[in-house]
Amino acid sequence: MTDPKTIEVTAADLPLHCPMPGQSAWNSHPRVFLPIEDKGEVRCPYCSTVYKLTGPVKHGHH
């Protein structure tokens, strides 16, 4: 088994969803929005991609 892919994201990528624009078509699944703001990291329940938030997030960002 291989390790899941890890993608670093910033506040500009919020609200975060997977798959993100530019990901390969073979990895497509229904778009799911992922709550990353509280813990700074989240795993997609469909493809197991791990997203890590880098940099600050402005308060009240939605």
C-alpha positions, 0 to 999 in steps of 0.5 A: 500500500502506498502513502496517500498524496499530501497537498499543501493549501493556503487560505486562497484555496478555501473553501477547500474541496476535493478534487481540486482544479487541475487534479487528474481526471482518473482521480475524480470523485464527487466534489466534497468540501473539507473542513480544514480550518480548525485542525489545519489538516484533513483527509479526503474520505474518497481518495485519502488525499491529505490536505495541510493548511499553510499560513494564516487564515483570516477570522470569519473566512468562509 
